């Protein structure tokens, strides 16, 4: 079925799992692409517009177009969970080239305060300068000021959830108000979402112009490249400081297999 499909939608063929009850065919994949729904982040959207698009494409589906539309949304979200798990496994293997293999494993397993501690250890290991802003003496301060080489400072907030729960809109945008209240109204803001962010968030925040979300596995890929000397701190800044969502596929070097 993948023969003749454009590269940017080949990933959709892996949504066809044995015993799933539904399958995507070639014409449906091309129809999704023609409707500008070609990325996992777009296909898994739960908005009314995205749902209407899926229903329209599956107009002849049995038992109903809505049933197949719901399957596609949920199958894509499950696919994303598997991709995060595979990324963590790949990163653990690659970390053998760096001096602290344990940090990678702990980074993906931790939440809350422990996640913050591991984040700080990773920054120190990579010689990335930072300032801890939320030192418990300032009410509502953002977590960190990231000072990447040859780059303006970034305000970064860490948000972690248990299991595969996703960071929602309200949590993702908290850093904006916190940055303004504490004197960083002109700084670009980042919310690090662990393990991930609700797919509706990046589209909403992109228009704001000074906020980006990044999932922990995407940042993990970037930090590993810094460790391997294939990504500079300035390139890391350019990748992070783009409104919307920082995705590993947009890093300036190819992802390792």
N, C-alpha and C positions, 0 to 999 in steps of 0.2 A: 504493500500500500504506500510505502514511503517513496516509491519511485516517482520522480518528477516533482516532488513537493519542495517548496523553497526551504532553505536552511533554517529560517527563523521560526518555522512551525513544525519542524521534525519532532520536537519534544512532545507534541500532542499525541503521536502514535503510541507513546508509552503509557497513556491514560487507559488504553485498552487492556485491562487486566482480565485473566481467566475468571469466569463465573460472575462477572460484574453485572450482567443483565442488559447492559447497553454497550455499544461500540461506536466510535467515531469513524465515519468513512471519509474517503479522500475529498469528496465534494463538500462535505460539511466543514472539514478543516480549511479548505480554500475559501469557503463562505465566511468563516470566522475571520480569516485574514483580511478578506475584502471589506469587512465591517470594522476594521482596525482593532480587532481583538486577537492579537497574535502572541502576547506575552502571558506567562502564568499570572502575573499581577492583574492583568486586564480580564482574563477569562474567569478568574475566581471571584470577581466583584459581585457583591450582593445587592447592588443598586437596582432600582426599578428599570432604568434604561438597559442595564446589562441583562437583566432577566428577560425583558421584552425582546432583545436581540437574540438571545439563545432560543426562546420559544419560536420566534419567526423562522430561524434556521432549521429547527426541528419540526416544521409544520406537519410533516407526514409521519412522525414517529408514533409508534404504538408502545404502551397503551395510550399515551398522550404526549404532546409536545412539552408540557410542563414537567412531566416526570423525567423526561430525558434532559431537559434544561437543568433541573435540580441535580440530577446525577452528574452532569458535566461540572457544575460549580463545586460540588463536594469532592468529586474525583480529582479535580485540580488542586484543591486544598490538601487532600491526602498526598498527592504527588509532591507538593511543596514541603510537607513534613518529611517525606522520604529523602528529598534533596538536601534538606538541612542535616539530616542524620548522616548521609553519605559525605557531605562536605566536612563534617566533624571528623569522620573516619579518615578521610584523605589528609586533612590537616595534621592529624596525630601521626600519620606515617611520615609526612614531610618534616615534621618538627624535629626529627632525628638529626637534621642538619643544623639545628639551633641548639643552644646550650641548656635550655630549660624545657624539655619535653613535657614535664609535669604541668607546666602552666597551661598548655593547650587542653589537656584533659580536664583540668579543674575549671578552666574558662567556660567550657560547654556544660558542665554539671552544676555550677554554682548559681545561686540567686541572691538577691538582697545585698546585705553588707559584705558577704563573702565575695560576691561578684565584683563589687567595687574594689575590694582589696586586690583581687587577681588582676583587674584592669590596671591598677596602679603599678603592680609588679611588672606587668608587660611593658608599660610605658618606660619604666626605669631600665629594664633590660634593653630596650631599643633606643635608649638615650633620647627619648622624646620628652622635652621639657613641659611641665604642667604645674598649675597651681590649684590646690584644693580649695574651693570656695565655700562649700558646705561643711564648715568646721564646727557646727552645732552652736556657734555663738551668733550666727546671722539667720534670722527667721526667713525661711523660704528661699534661701540662696540656691542657685544652680550648683551642680556637683563640681565641675572642673572648668578651668580655663586652659585650653590646649595651646601650647606655643610651639608650633612646628617651624622648622628652620626656614628663613627667608619668606615668611608668610604672616599675614595678620592673625591675631589670636582667634580661637574658636571657643564658644561656650558649649559645653557638652553635658547632657543630662543622661543618666543611666536609668532605664526602666526594665525590670525583669519580672517575668510571670512564671508560675509553676507549670510544669508539664509542657503541653503544646498550646497553652492559652496565649493569645496575641495582645499586644499593647494597643489600646484603643485611641481614638482621636483626642479625647480630653487629656489623657496622660502624655500623649505625644507632643502636644502644644504647650504644656506647662512651662517649658524652658523659655518660651518667648516672654511671658510676663515676668518670670524670675530674673531674666537677663536685664529687662528694662528697670525693674525696681532696684536692682543692685549695681546699676551704673554701666551696663554693657549694651545699651540700646542700639548701638551701631554695629555690634559684633554679629557675625553669622552664627547661627545656633544649630546644634546637632542633638537629636535624641537617639541614643543607642538602644535598640529594642531587642530584648532577649527573651525567648528565642526569635520572635518575629513581630511584625506590625500588621494590624488589620489592613487588608488590601485597599480599602477605601481611603485611607489616610493620605498617601502620597499625592493623589490627584487633587485633594482639597487644599493641601498646604503649599503646593507648587506656586500658586499665584501670590503667596505671601512674600516671596523673594528672599527671605533670610532664614529659612528653616529647611533642614533635610533630616530624614530618618534613615537609619542604617540598621540592618539586622545583624545579629552577632556573628553569623557565619560569613556574611559578606565582609564585615570588618576583620574577621579572623583571617580571611584570604589576604586582605590588604596588609595586615600586620606581619603575616608570614613573609610576604614579598619584601617588606622593609627589612626583616631579619635576614633574608637571603640576598640583600643588596640588589634587588631587581626593581625596587620602587623607592624613589627618594621621598623625603618628608614633604618637599614642595609638591610633588605629584600627589601625595596622599591628601594634602590640603585641597588641591584642585578638584580631586574626586569627591571629597566630603562636602565641599562648599558649593554644591550645585543644588538649587531648590528642588524639592521633591523627594526622591529616594536614591541613595548611593547603592548601586548594584555591582556585584563582582564582575559581571559581564562588561561593565563600562570601564574597568581598570585598564591602564594603557599597555599592559602586557598580557599575553595569553595565560589562561588558567592552566595549572598543571593537572595532568591526568592522575 
